[in-house]
Amino acid sequence: MTKHPVLLTPKKPTLREVLTRFRAWRKGKKPGDRIPSCLWTAAVEACEAHSVCEVSRTLGLNHADLKRRRAAAKKETQQPSPAGFAEFTLPAPPCSCIVELTQGSGATLKMTFQGHVSLPDPVALIHAFRSQSS
């Protein structure tokens, strides 16, 4: 007989169970003690089945505090929204460029560019070359 593993999902506590936990904590607490985070988490989880108003009233919690904690818990569990547009700047691919200019007088200009370079304006090169030779 083969055994199959069973994955158990944690059961969300009922409002009655959370109330029992709060009562037990309140019996042993000292004045000024803050509500432990595990009890706040249980109260927020109870809000999945009951309204914030009902949970806060039943457990004797501040309505605004419970509402804020519930909103924060929802925000943590939400998936980030996909970006509408993402811009990436990619490096220029390696290139090889040879510029060769020859004038009627026999003057020659030859330039070689290799690698990741931005090429100069070819029109400006031609103008500069022609003005030097005349």
Secondary structure by P-SEA (a helix, b strand, c coil): cbbbbbbbccccccaaaaaaaaaaaaacccccccccaaaaaaaaaaaacccaaaaaaaacccaaaaaaaaaaaaaaacccccccbbbbbbccccbbbbbbbbccccbbbbbbbccccccccaaaaaaaaaaaac
